[in-house]
């Protein structure tokens, strides 16, 4: 039976991979046709128009610097909204708007005009374009640098010190709150926690966030705001018994239709921790191929590269983006390891950083989460020296860390708890 599972999952996985590559080739073809065709057809004006395909506003440098800066700033904001909430259409609008603005602002001419006359406008635009890319790259890292400032780091530690485990769920943002509820539910919460977990995921701001993202990102004006995507919320609702039969069936159908084999976290985006929790939920709901789909996702699309896993996978073109936070990497892969979807290679990459977090203690919530996530791994790997260090700190502040610690305790007692085939649901 165990040998047949990967074979059964291979065909859907192969079809999904083929679909991703088909979309990629179409995108490359369209982009190449526009970047080559516009200069050939429209000459100097077409060259400036084509530059906006790589960075909206780049075609306006040397023509309208103010307009170029406006487009670049809007692009940075658009990329941030795309990465966080799945708002991809504003970027398409910015590209189209920049192309039209360049067409109106740049005077036309034959394709060879710049080469013959040595036009300073074309040269200046060509020199400024790499500089703009460098500026955008620096801006994209500003948030990470700001969070590392000593004052903000100290404030974060003080906030963590005031937190009180699962009783402080309300202090977490919607996504981390739903993740915490899912992890705690997989760990088997006590009777005193059940009502707290259910209330945390049923709060008004959870539904409000889902509705806003659905309206702004995909124009979903009516109906159930969580009828598709929103994997963290739907997973938490399912594990706390609040999703209902019809919405649970839709959740399963959404996973079957998705390229990743699990619903998206936000429109177009699959994030590793949400994918692992969704697969665990689907397995518990009686879909035994969920672990196989998760195995394909981690093996083909969220591969371990130089000790890191991607922070997210963009499903339209199958593009992995960024690097996961270390605690999230450890938690996502620890749950995947409990499901049998991956081997122990990630522990080799995580071990040194987990030991460092254990040495620093639990004052920083990210360190506390990493310590708890490392304990998930220690339920499966034989590493006595690391076990002695990682199990030393007491995890009690951050709610998500407390939930991970409880799940680690359950897996230590029963390593096959998440992998066991569920019994038929009661009528």
C-alpha positions in Angstrom: 0.0 0.0 0.0 2.8 2.4 0.9 4.5 1.8 -2.5 1.3 2.6 -4.4 0.8 6.0 -2.8 3.6 7.8 -4.6 2.5 6.3 -7.9 -1.1 7.4 -7.4 0.1 10.9 -6.7 2.6 11.0 -9.5 0.2 11.6 -12.3 -1.6 14.7 -10.7 1.9 16.0 -9.7 3.2 15.6 -13.2 0.2 17.3 -14.7 0.6 20.2 -12.3 4.3 20.6 -13.2 3.5 20.5 -16.9 0.8 23.2 -16.4 3.4 25.4 -14.6 5.9 25.0 -17.4 3.3 25.8 -20.0 2.4 29.0 -18.3 6.1 29.9 -18.0 6.8 29.4 -21.7 3.7 31.5 -22.6 4.9 34.3 -20.3 8.4 34.2 -21.7 7.0 34.2 -25.3 4.7 37.2 -24.7 7.4 39.1 -22.9 10.0 38.4 -25.5 7.7 39.4 -28.3 6.8 42.7 -26.7 10.4 43.5 -25.7 11.7 42.9 -29.2 8.7 43.9 -31.2 8.1 47.3 -29.7 11.5 48.7 -30.6 11.4 47.2 -34.0 7.9 48.6 -34.8 8.1 51.9 -33.0 11.8 52.7 -33.0 13.0 55.1 -30.2 9.5 55.3 -28.7 9.2 51.5 -28.7 12.5 51.2 -26.9 11.3 53.4 -24.0 8.0 51.5 -23.9 9.7 48.1 -23.7 11.9 49.2 -20.8 8.7 49.4 -18.7 8.2 45.6 -19.0 11.2 45.2 -16.7 10.4 48.1 -14.3 7.4 50.3 -14.6 8.7 53.9 -15.1 12.1 52.9 -16.5 11.1 54.1 -19.9 10.4 57.6 -18.6 13.9 58.2 -17.2 15.6 60.9 -19.3 12.2 62.1 -20.5 10.2 62.7 -17.4 12.2 62.0 -14.2 9.3 62.9 -11.9 6.9 60.6 -13.7 9.5 57.8 -13.6 10.0 58.2 -9.8 6.3 58.2 -9.3 5.9 54.9 -11.2 8.9 53.3 -9.4 7.5 54.3 -5.9 4.1 52.9 -6.9 5.7 49.8 -8.1 7.5 49.2 -4.8 4.2 49.6 -3.0 2.5 47.3 -5.5 5.1 44.6 -5.1 4.6 44.8 -1.3 0.8 44.4 -1.7 1.3 41.6 -4.1 3.7 39.7 -1.8 1.5 40.1 1.2 -2.1 40.0 0.0 -1.9 38.6 -3.6 -2.9 41.9 -5.3 -1.3 41.2 -8.7 -3.6 43.3 -10.9 -2.1 46.7 -9.7 1.3 45.6 -11.1 -0.3 44.9 -14.5 -2.0 48.3 -14.4 1.3 50.0 -13.5 3.1 48.2 -16.4 0.3 49.2 -18.9 0.2 52.7 -17.5 3.9 53.2 -17.8 4.0 51.9 -21.4 1.2 54.3 -22.4 2.9 57.2 -20.5 6.2 56.5 -22.3 4.5 56.3 -25.7 3.0 59.8 -25.0 6.1 61.4 -23.5 8.8 60.1 -25.9 9.1 61.5 -29.4 9.2 58.8 -32.1 11.9 58.2 -34.6 13.5 55.4 -36.7 14.9 52.4 -34.9 18.4 53.4 -35.8 18.1 57.1 -34.8 19.9 56.8 -31.5 22.8 54.8 -33.0 23.2 57.4 -35.8 22.9 60.6 -33.9 24.2 59.5 -30.5 21.0 60.7 -28.8 21.8 61.7 -25.1 18.3 60.7 -24.1 18.7 57.0 -25.0 22.2 56.9 -23.3 21.0 58.5 -20.1 18.1 56.1 -19.8 20.3 53.2 -20.4 22.7 54.3 -17.7 20.0 55.0 -15.1 18.1 51.8 -15.5 20.6 49.6 -13.5 20.6 52.3 -10.8 16.9 52.2 -10.6 17.0 48.4 -10.2 19.5 48.8 -7.4 17.3 51.4 -5.6 14.3 49.1 -5.8 16.4 46.2 -4.4 17.5 48.4 -1.5 13.9 49.6 -0.8 12.7 46.0 -0.7 15.0 45.3 2.2 14.1 48.4 4.3 11.5 46.6 6.3 13.9 43.9 7.3 16.6 46.4 8.3 14.1 48.5 10.3 13.0 45.4 12.3 16.6 44.8 13.3 17.1 48.2 15.0 18.0 47.8 18.6 15.0 49.8 19.9 12.4 48.0 18.0 14.0 44.6 18.8 13.9 45.5 22.5 10.2 46.6 22.2 9.4 43.3 20.5 11.1 41.3 23.3 9.2 43.3 26.0 5.9 42.6 24.1 6.8 38.9 24.0 7.6 38.9 27.7 4.1 40.2 28.5 2.4 37.5 26.4 0.8 34.7 28.2 0.8 31.7 26.0 -2.5 30.6 24.3 -4.4 33.0 26.5 -2.7 35.9 24.6 -4.0 34.7 21.1 -5.7 38.0 20.6 -2.4 39.8 20.4 -1.4 38.0 17.3 -2.2 39.1 13.7 -4.9 37.2 11.9 -2.6 34.8 10.0 -0.4 33.9 12.9 -3.5 33.5 15.1 -5.0 31.0 12.7 -1.8 29.1 12.4 -1.5 28.9 16.2 -5.1 27.6 16.4 -4.3 24.9 13.8 -1.1 23.8 15.5 -2.7 23.7 18.9 -5.6 21.7 17.5 -3.3 19.2 15.9 -1.6 18.9 19.3 -4.9 18.1 21.0 -5.8 21.0 23.2 -7.1 20.5 26.7 -10.7 21.2 27.5 -9.9 24.6 28.8 -8.3 25.7 25.5 -11.1 24.5 23.1 -13.3 27.5 23.6 -10.4 29.9 23.4 -9.1 28.5 20.1 -12.6 28.4 18.5 -13.3 32.0 19.6 -9.9 33.2 18.3 -10.5 32.0 14.7 -14.2 33.0 14.7 -13.4 36.7 15.5 -14.8 39.4 13.3 -11.4 40.6 12.1 -10.7 37.2 10.6 -13.7 37.3 8.4 -13.1 41.0 7.7 -9.6 40.3 6.4 -10.8 37.5 4.1 -13.5 39.7 2.7 -11.2 42.7 2.1 -8.6 40.6 0.3 -11.3 38.8 -1.8 -12.8 42.1 -2.9 -9.5 44.0 -3.6 -7.5 41.2 -5.1 -10.1 39.2 -7.0 -13.3 41.3 -7.0 -15.3 38.8 -5.0 -18.2 41.0 -3.9 -20.6 38.5 -2.5 -21.0 35.1 -1.0 -18.7 33.3 1.4 -15.5 35.4 1.7 -13.6 32.1 2.4 -14.9 30.1 -0.5 -11.5 29.9 -2.0 -7.8 30.6 -0.9 -7.3 31.8 2.7 -5.7 28.4 3.7 -4.7 29.5 7.3 -8.2 30.6 8.2 -10.0 27.6 6.6 -7.6 25.2 8.1 -8.1 26.6 11.6 -11.9 26.6 11.2 -11.8 23.0 10.0 -9.6 21.8 12.9 -11.9 23.5 15.4 -15.0 22.0 13.9 -16.4 25.3 12.6 -16.0 24.9 8.8 -19.1 22.9 8.2 -19.7 20.0 5.8 -20.4 22.0 2.6 -17.4 24.4 3.2 -15.2 21.4 4.1 -16.1 19.8 0.7 -15.3 23.1 -1.0 -11.9 23.1 0.9 -11.1 19.6 -0.4 -12.2 20.5 -4.0 -10.1 23.7 -3.8 -7.1 21.5 -2.9 -7.8 19.1 -5.7 -7.9 21.9 -8.2 -4.9 23.8 -6.9 -1.5 23.4 -8.6 0.1 23.0 -5.2 -2.3 20.3 -4.0 -3.4 22.6 -1.2 -5.4 25.8 -1.2 -3.5 29.1 -1.5 -2.7 31.2 1.5 -3.7 34.4 -0.3 -4.8 34.7 -4.0 -1.9 33.2 -6.0 0.4 32.5 -3.1 1.2 29.2 -1.3 3.3 29.6 1.9 5.1 26.5 3.3 3.7 26.6 6.9 0.1 27.0 5.6 0.7 24.2 3.1 1.9 21.8 5.7 -1.0 22.6 8.0 -3.5 22.3 5.2 -2.1 18.9 4.2 -2.4 17.8 7.8 -6.0 18.9 7.9 -6.8 17.2 4.6 -5.2 14.0 5.8 -7.3 14.2 9.0 -10.4 14.7 6.9 -9.8 11.5 5.1 -7.7 12.4 2.0 -4.7 10.1 2.2 -2.9 11.6 -0.8 -2.5 14.9 1.0 1.0 14.0 2.2 2.0 12.9 -1.4 0.9 16.3 -2.7 2.9 18.0 0.0 5.9 15.8 -0.9 5.7 17.0 -4.5 5.4 20.6 -3.5 8.5 20.5 -1.3 10.5 18.3 -3.7 9.8 20.2 -7.0 8.7 23.8 -6.1 9.9 24.6 -2.5 13.2 22.9 -2.7 15.9 23.2 0.0 18.6 25.5 -1.6 21.7 26.4 0.3 20.0 25.7 3.6 16.8 27.7 3.0 13.3 27.1 1.7 11.4 29.7 -0.2 9.0 31.9 1.7 6.3 31.5 -0.8 5.4 29.9 -4.2 3.5 32.0 -6.8 1.2 29.6 -8.5 0.4 31.4 -11.8 4.0 30.9 -13.0 5.3 28.5 -10.4 7.9 31.0 -9.0 9.5 30.5 -5.6 10.1 33.9 -3.8 12.3 34.9 -0.9 13.5 32.8 2.0 11.4 31.7 4.9 12.0 33.0 8.3 14.0 30.4 10.1 11.3 29.6 12.6 8.7 29.2 9.8 11.1 27.0 7.9 11.6 24.8 10.9 7.9 24.6 11.8 6.7 24.0 8.2 9.2 21.2 7.5 8.8 19.7 11.0 5.1 19.2 10.3 5.9 17.9 6.8 8.3 15.5 8.4 5.6 14.3 10.8 3.4 13.6 7.8 6.2 11.7 6.1 6.4 14.2 3.2 10.2 14.9 3.5 13.3 13.4 4.9 15.8 14.7 7.5 17.8 17.0 5.2 16.3 20.1 6.6 17.4 19.4 10.1 21.1 19.6 9.0 20.3 23.1 7.7 18.4 24.1 10.8 20.5 22.6 13.6 23.1 25.3 14.1 20.5 28.1 14.1 18.3 26.2 16.4 21.1 25.8 18.9 21.9 29.5 18.6 18.3 30.3 19.4 18.3 28.0 22.4 21.5 29.7 23.7 19.9 33.1 23.4 16.7 32.0 25.3 13.1 32.8 24.7 12.9 36.6 25.1 12.6 37.1 21.3 9.4 35.5 20.0 11.2 34.4 16.8 13.8 32.6 18.8 11.1 31.0 21.0 9.3 29.8 17.9 12.5 28.4 16.5 13.2 26.5 19.7 9.7 25.0 19.8 9.9 24.1 16.1 13.2 22.5 16.5 11.6 20.2 19.1 9.3 19.0 16.4 12.3 17.8 14.5 13.9 16.2 17.6 10.9 13.9 17.8 12.2 12.3 14.6 16.0 12.7 14.5 18.5 11.1 16.8 20.6 14.0 18.0 21.2 13.8 21.7 23.6 16.7 22.0 21.1 19.1 20.3 18.2 17.6 22.2 19.9 18.4 25.5 20.4 22.1 24.5 17.1 22.7 22.7 14.9 21.3 25.4 16.5 23.4 28.1 14.6 26.7 27.7 11.0 26.9 28.9 8.6 28.0 26.1 5.8 30.0 27.7 5.5 33.5 26.1 4.6 33.5 22.5 1.3 31.8 21.7 2.5 30.3 18.4 5.6 29.0 20.1 3.5 27.4 22.9 1.3 25.7 20.3 4.4 24.3 18.5 5.8 23.1 21.8 2.6 21.2 22.6 2.7 19.6 19.2 6.3 18.6 19.8 5.3 17.0 23.1 2.6 15.0 21.4 4.9 13.8 18.6 7.6 12.8 21.1 5.0 10.6 22.7 3.5 9.4 19.4 5.7 10.1 16.3 3.0 8.8 14.0 0.2 10.9 15.4 -0.2 13.1 12.2 0.6 10.3 9.8 -1.9 7.8 11.1 -4.9 7.1 8.8 -8.0 8.7 10.4 -11.0 6.6 11.2 -14.3 7.2 9.4 -16.0 10.3 10.7 -19.0 9.9 13.0 -22.4 10.5 11.6 
